[in-house]
Amino acid sequence: MTVLLDRPAATVAPPRAAGARRTARDPFIDLLRVFGMALIVFQHWTIPVLSYDGVRLTTGNALATPGVWVVTWISQVMPLVFFAGGAANAISFGRWDGSPQRWLSARLRRLAWPLLPLAAVWIPLPHILLTLGVPAQPLEVGAKLTGQLLWFLAVYLIAVTVMPYAHRLHERYGLLVPAALAAGAVLTDVARFSTGFDAVGYLNIVFVWLAVHQLGFFYAEGRLRLPWAMLAGGFGVGALLVAYGPYPGSMIGLPGAEVSNMAPPTLAMLAVGVGQIGLAVLLRPLLLRLPLDRLLDWAGPRVMTVYLWHMPALFAVTGVVVVLLGVETPAPGSGLWFAGWPLWFGMLCLVMWPLLKGFARFETPPSLPYGQAGWGGTLGAAVLVGAGVLTLTVGGFAPGGGPFLGVLALLGGLLTTVPRARA
């Protein structure tokens, strides 16, 4: 799948008109970010199969229906999100006039700051709801899953932290960098499936997601070519791996599945991700002709808020409809399921709207009078922010000391970053 060449490709290069401002954004990358987030929310709000027996809330997955897994080859958009993040980071880093650590500091603040209101709400909320008589088990499910959703930020934080080094390697070695990361994914899966030691598979958090992130650098430079080869090669290799390898067909984790392509990510996920990128780049000319400027201008500054708060909206509606009223999810794909879906989705949107209005302001961190940190302090801040996000990812916001420790680490990281820097 050698599809990257050194000379620019006008058909897929990001628009760079003569005399354009250096701060101009790439609408295709913005569209991928917004589309990816919209599909994530749509999927999370649509696929849960929920029931409550008076004690336990049971969660299933509508995509576990036989044969429906093929949808996940498109609906699992995390490869596109990391690709768009890589392109956006390369564009931002390339136009940055200050030191690399100031760029990293600004990125850290923009990732960590929106987490503070989420923590401010969810740390006391489970305790308050327990005292009001809300059943403990459904509440624990909601509190943990709200934190587990932060896995994306934990991994993306790795990509942002290594960005100055990854970009330097890209300038020197080009295609060899994602090729080496893909080789690491191959070796990781061989070790994982030949030994049965599944924990080694988590190395692919670095290899798979950073490989996709690195491909975004080529797009940012106008050097991403042959999208048909990426489309056919990526999906073709993915199909072969599923047909003849130890990989399941679904690109999301399903209840009862012995192997997941997502947690940890696998070589099959990387192959499908390459196919998705090829498809997106092929569609780029058509997508850019759509009248979406106003939508992107509105949605772009709210993407993080939607990601952080769409699951709390789901749990609020679930608490009322499933736990309190006892209305279970109809059989996925049935007439009742389709009939009730608009009402379900409408209630979720009604809950999400005030959350969006209230918390979107936190996507822009304030400028505060802190001093500039050197590389040691900046990397220390990255470690603290990463530790905080990882703590919340693993334990969620379930009652206990974990959420407090996670927030303290986040605050420690924020205090050593540069608030006046802007990426």
Helices and strands as residue ranges (DSSP letters): H 27-46, E 48-52, E 57-61, G 62-64, G 68-71, H 72-75, H 78-94, H 100-112, H 115-122, H 125-131, H 136-148, H 151-161, H 163-173, H 176-195, G 198-203, H 204-220, H 227-244, H 267-288, H 293-299, G 300-302, H 303-318, I 319-324, H 335-359, G 360-363, H 375-395, H 402-415
